Amino acid sequence: MANADALARMLDIPLEIDVSVDGPTLTLSQILALRVGTVVATQKRVGEEFGIFAANTQVGFGEIAVSQNRVFVRMTRFAGRR
């Protein structure tokens, strides 16, 4: 029962979620030239999947979704599954 109690407590631990859209590599001079409104293109195309990470571990793949002027990440599949 101790293991079940420990697991139950861990289920409430918050984990930061990160989304990797594979941005470009910029030189320092390019970074210093960035201004408000500058568009930085990613390597991804519309509809391509990107990685979703929890605590620096890839947990799945997703795509960008837009609804009612908000940007969302839609999980498309879990890591390790096809």
C-alpha positions, -999 to +999 in steps of 0.1 A: +000+000+000+030+023+006+038+022-031+003+032-040+003+061-016+037+073-030+024+071-065-008+089-056+013+118-042+035+120-073+005+123-096-001+158-083+035+170-089+034+198-116+056+193-146+066+220-170+055+213-206+077+225-235+071+225-272+100+224-296+093+239-330+129+236-343+139+272-348+169+282-368+204+287-356+213+324-355+246+341-352+251+366-323+249+395-348+215+381-361+202+378-326+213+414-317+196+426-349+162+412-338+135+438-331+099+438-320+079+424-349+108+404-364+095+371-377+118+341-371+110+312-393+111+277-379+122+246-398+086+232-396+059+234-422+022+239-415+008+205-404+042+190-394+045+174-360+068+188-334+080+174-301+062+178-268+083+175-236+076+171-199+105+176-175+129+175-205+116+141-216+098+137-249+063+125-241+047+130-275+042+149-307+017+176-316+006+203-340-004+240-336-041+247-335-059+280-334-093+286-319-111+318-309-079+339-312-059+315-290-030+292-299-031+257-287-010+225-290-029+195-301-014+162-291-013+140-321+005+109-307+026+097-278+063+092-280+073+056-288+040+049-307+033+052-344 
